[in-house]
């Protein structure tokens, strides 16, 4: 679990496991696959949002990150992009362009 804590918040890792209905401690290969998917999801969502400082600690961004990770673990990136296209557009508008944010949040 130390590698997970270094790269990501343990709570996010546990939330991803919960979303995947994993109630046991994953073996090393499965854990690495999940951590890799989390890293890919983080990079992907930050790229979509247009900001390297985007965090996924709370709210809708956290929910989107968890869903994205699940799809990436299942090798369903295209399906994620299609099914969450509206959410991805809103992420881009709010984070990349500041639409819908208060002036002091931008």
C-alpha positions in Angstrom: 0.0 0.0 0.0 3.0 2.3 0.4 3.4 2.7 -3.4 -0.3 3.7 -3.6 0.1 6.3 -0.8 3.1 7.8 -2.5 1.2 8.3 -5.8 -2.3 8.8 -4.7 -4.5 9.4 -1.7 -5.2 6.1 0.0 -8.9 7.1 0.3 -9.1 7.5 -3.5 -7.5 4.1 -4.0 -10.0 2.6 -1.5 -12.9 4.4 -3.3 -11.8 2.9 -6.6 -11.7 -0.6 -5.0 -15.2 0.0 -3.7 -16.4 1.1 -7.1 -15.0 -2.1 -8.5 -16.7 -4.2 -5.8 -13.3 -5.5 -4.6 -13.7 -6.4 -1.0 -10.4 -8.3 -0.7 -6.8 -7.1 -0.8 -5.8 -7.3 -4.4 -2.7 -9.3 -5.4 0.4 -7.4 -6.5 -0.5 -7.6 -10.2 -4.0 -6.5 -9.8 -3.0 -3.7 -7.4 -0.4 -2.4 -9.9 -3.0 -2.5 -12.7 -5.4 -0.4 -10.6 -2.6 2.1 -9.7 -1.6 2.4 -13.3 -5.2 3.0 -14.3 -5.5 5.7 -11.6 -2.3 7.4 -13.0 -3.7 7.2 -16.5 -7.1 8.5 -15.4 -5.5 11.4 -13.6 -3.4 12.3 -16.6 -6.3 12.0 -19.0 -8.7 14.1 -16.9 -6.1 16.8 -16.3 -5.4 16.8 -20.1 -9.1 17.2 -20.8 -9.5 19.9 -18.2 -6.4 21.8 -19.5 -4.8 22.0 -16.0 -2.0 20.1 -14.4 -3.1 21.1 -10.9 -6.5 19.6 -11.0 -7.3 17.5 -7.9 -9.8 14.7 -7.3 -10.3 15.0 -3.6 -14.0 15.8 -3.5 -17.3 16.3 -5.4 -18.0 15.6 -9.0 -14.3 15.6 -10.0 -13.7 12.8 -7.5 -16.7 10.8 -8.8 -15.6 11.3 -12.4 -12.0 10.2 -11.5 -13.3 7.0 -9.8 -15.5 6.2 -12.8 -12.7 7.0 -15.3 -10.3 4.7 -13.3 -12.9 1.9 -13.4 -13.3 2.2 -17.1 -9.5 2.3 -17.7 -9.0 -0.8 -15.5 -11.6 -2.6 -17.7 -9.9 -1.3 -20.9 -13.0 0.6 -21.9 -11.6 4.1 -22.5 -13.7 4.7 -25.7 -16.8 3.8 -23.8 -15.9 6.2 -21.0 -15.3 9.0 -23.4 -18.7 8.3 -25.1 -20.7 7.8 -21.9 -19.2 10.7 -20.0 -18.8 13.2 -22.9 -21.1 15.7 -21.2 -19.2 15.5 -17.9 -15.9 15.8 -19.8 -17.1 18.9 -21.6 -18.2 20.5 -18.3 -14.9 19.6 -16.8 -13.1 21.3 -19.7 -15.4 24.4 -19.5 -15.1 24.9 -15.7 -11.5 24.0 -15.2 -9.9 25.0 -18.6 -11.9 28.1 -19.3 -13.3 29.0 -15.9 -16.9 29.0 -17.0 -19.3 28.9 -14.1 -16.6 29.7 -11.5 -16.6 32.7 -9.3 -13.9 35.3 -10.2 -11.9 34.4 -7.1 -11.9 30.7 -8.0 -10.2 31.1 -11.4 
